[in-house]
Amino acid sequence: MSESEEESKPKKKRAKFRFKCQRCDQCCLTRGPIPITLWDLEMWARNQVLSNFLPYLEVYTKPDGGVDLIIKPLTESEDKEKNIQENPEEAFKETPIEELLDKKCPLYSKDQEQCLVYENRPLSCRTYPLEYDGKNFSIVDLDCPGIGEEGMTKEELKEMRDTAKTMNYELTRIRIGLPVLNQIISRKVMMDLMRQNMQAMSQMSDEDKAKLNDILGKGQEQPPS
């Protein structure tokens, strides 16, 4: 095909993105872990609501070694409490992220059928189901009932696109900074623990030190083969 023929060939028109939230709450009921950015933390601190989110925030190490800050869905509290009562060691076990991919956001109320923090919802919720990867926009939930619905104005479309771009930038920013901060904080915690242990040891009596050494010595003894 010649260059002139290629130029005259009709170009495939991209489908126009149309979206109108139906308030069906499906994204809240089955969203799974929600990525959090520095933008979110700054907004919550500025609005003095950070403490409302802290119980649900968790640092998650991904299979590729990257680190994300997420709002982690809660497992069924009754089942978890029962398991802990029967097996206390369960309190220290973490639920794998893979088991939480379709769980309810902990900040959504089923009884009230609404988000409890809507005015302070994260960037990821504000741009859902539209995402931006730095080059292209994409829809992450094709089953969302709002996809294709009429009623979105040009201003709303621009705002949603701008929010998706901001989310991409902020997610990149926290993924660069979080591993460094995580290492610094972990080192600080270890140093504090070492100082506390040394201080506690220095305040022990000689008798208590002898008992502790005896316990540690027995713990290191190898069982007979």
C-alpha positions in Angstrom: 0.0 0.0 0.0 1.4 3.4 -1.0 1.9 6.3 1.4 -1.0 8.2 -0.2 -3.3 5.2 0.1 -2.3 4.8 3.8 -3.1 8.4 4.5 -6.5 8.2 2.7 -7.4 5.1 4.7 -10.1 6.1 7.3 -8.7 6.0 10.8 -10.4 4.0 13.5 -12.2 6.3 15.9 -11.6 5.6 19.6 -14.7 4.9 21.6 -15.6 7.9 23.8 -15.4 7.3 27.5 -18.8 7.8 29.1 -19.4 7.2 32.8 -22.0 8.2 35.4 -21.7 6.7 38.8 -24.9 4.7 39.6 -24.2 4.6 43.4 -24.6 0.8 43.2 -21.7 0.5 45.7 -20.3 -2.6 44.1 -16.8 -1.1 43.9 -17.0 -0.6 47.7 -18.4 -4.1 48.4 -15.8 -6.0 46.3 -12.9 -3.6 45.8 -10.3 -5.4 47.8 -7.1 -3.5 48.9 -7.1 0.2 48.0 -3.7 1.8 47.2 -3.0 5.0 49.2 -0.8 7.9 48.2 1.0 10.8 49.9 -1.8 13.0 48.5 -4.3 11.0 50.6 -2.2 11.2 53.7 -1.7 15.0 53.3 -5.5 15.5 52.7 -6.4 13.5 55.8 -3.9 15.3 58.0 -5.1 18.7 56.6 -8.7 17.7 57.3 -7.8 16.2 60.7 -9.3 12.8 59.9 -6.0 10.8 59.7 -6.8 8.8 62.8 -10.0 7.4 61.2 -7.9 5.7 58.6 -4.9 4.5 60.6 -6.4 1.2 61.9 -6.8 0.1 58.2 -3.5 1.2 56.8 -0.9 -1.5 56.0 2.4 -1.6 54.2 2.2 -4.5 51.6 5.3 -6.0 49.9 4.3 -7.1 46.4 5.6 -10.3 44.8 7.9 -8.2 42.6 9.5 -6.7 45.7 7.8 -3.3 45.4 6.0 -1.8 48.4 2.5 -0.2 48.5 0.6 1.5 51.3 -3.0 0.1 51.2 -6.3 0.2 53.0 -6.6 -3.4 53.9 -10.1 -5.0 54.0 -11.0 -6.8 57.3 -11.7 -10.5 57.5 -14.9 -11.6 59.2 -14.4 -10.4 62.7 -16.5 -13.1 64.4 -14.6 -15.9 62.8 -11.2 -14.2 63.5 -12.1 -13.6 67.1 -13.2 -17.3 67.5 -9.9 -18.5 65.9 -7.8 -16.3 68.2 -9.6 -17.6 71.3 -9.0 -21.2 70.2 -5.5 -20.6 68.9 -3.8 -17.4 70.4 -1.0 -17.6 67.8 -3.5 -16.7 65.1 -3.4 -13.1 66.4 0.0 -12.7 64.8 -0.8 -14.2 61.5 -1.5 -12.0 58.5 -4.2 -12.7 55.9 -2.6 -12.9 52.4 -3.6 -10.1 50.1 -4.7 -12.7 47.6 -7.5 -13.7 49.9 -8.8 -10.1 50.2 -9.1 -9.2 46.5 -12.9 -9.2 46.5 -13.6 -8.1 50.1 -15.5 -5.1 51.3 -13.8 -1.8 52.0 -13.7 -1.5 55.8 -14.9 2.1 55.5 -18.1 1.2 53.8 -21.2 0.6 55.9 -23.5 -2.2 54.7 -26.2 -1.1 57.2 -26.2 2.5 56.0 -25.3 1.6 52.4 -22.8 4.4 52.1 -19.1 5.3 52.4 -18.4 6.6 55.9 -15.6 8.8 54.6 -16.9 9.9 51.2 -15.7 13.5 51.4 -12.2 12.3 52.3 -12.2 9.2 50.1 -8.8 8.3 48.5 -7.6 9.3 45.1 -8.0 5.8 43.9 -11.8 5.9 44.7 -12.2 9.3 43.1 -10.9 8.1 39.7 -12.4 4.6 39.7 -12.9 2.9 37.3 -10.6 5.0 35.1 -6.9 4.6 35.4 -3.9 6.2 33.7 -0.5 4.5 33.3 1.5 7.5 32.2 0.6 7.1 28.5 -2.9 5.8 28.2 -6.2 5.7 30.0 -7.9 2.4 30.7 -11.0 1.1 32.4 -10.2 -1.3 35.2 -13.8 -2.6 35.8 -15.7 -3.2 32.6 -18.6 -4.6 34.6 -19.2 -1.3 36.4 -22.8 -0.3 35.8 -21.8 3.3 35.3 -19.7 2.6 32.2 -21.4 3.8 29.0 -24.1 5.7 30.9 -25.0 9.2 29.6 -24.9 12.3 31.6 -21.1 13.0 32.0 -20.3 16.6 31.1 -17.1 17.7 29.4 -16.0 19.3 32.7 -16.6 16.1 34.6 -14.7 14.1 32.0 -11.7 16.5 32.2 -11.8 16.3 36.0 -11.9 12.5 36.0 -9.0 12.4 33.6 -7.0 14.9 35.6 -7.7 12.9 38.8 -6.5 9.7 37.1 -3.3 11.4 36.0 -2.8 12.7 39.5 -3.3 9.2 40.9 -0.6 7.8 38.6 1.9 10.6 39.6 1.2 10.2 43.3 1.3 6.4 43.2 4.7 6.6 41.5 5.9 9.1 44.1 4.9 6.9 47.1 6.3 3.8 45.5 9.7 5.5 45.2 9.7 7.0 48.7 8.0 4.2 50.8 10.7 1.6 50.5 13.3 4.1 51.7 11.2 5.3 54.6 10.4 1.7 55.5 14.0 0.9 55.8 14.8 4.0 57.9 11.9 3.3 60.3 12.7 -0.4 60.6 16.3 0.4 61.5 15.1 3.0 64.0 12.7 0.5 65.6 15.5 -2.1 65.9 17.9 0.4 67.4 15.3 1.4 70.0 14.6 -2.2 70.9 18.4 -2.9 71.3 18.7 0.2 73.6 15.7 -0.9 75.7 17.1 -4.4 76.1 20.5 -3.1 77.1 18.9 -0.8 79.6 16.8 -3.6 81.0 19.8 -5.9 81.3 21.8 -3.2 83.1 19.1 -2.9 85.7 18.9 -6.6 86.4 20.3 -8.1 89.5 23.2 -10.6 89.3 20.8 -13.3 90.4 18.3 -12.5 87.6 21.1 -12.3 85.0 22.2 -15.8 86.1 18.7 -17.1 85.7 18.3 -15.6 82.3 21.7 -17.0 81.1 20.6 -20.4 82.4 17.3 -20.2 80.5 19.1 -19.1 77.3 21.7 -21.8 77.7 19.1 -24.5 77.9 17.3 -23.1 74.9 20.5 -23.5 72.9 21.2 -27.1 73.9 20.8 -29.5 71.0 18.6 -32.5 71.5 20.4 -35.9 71.4 20.5 -37.5 68.0 
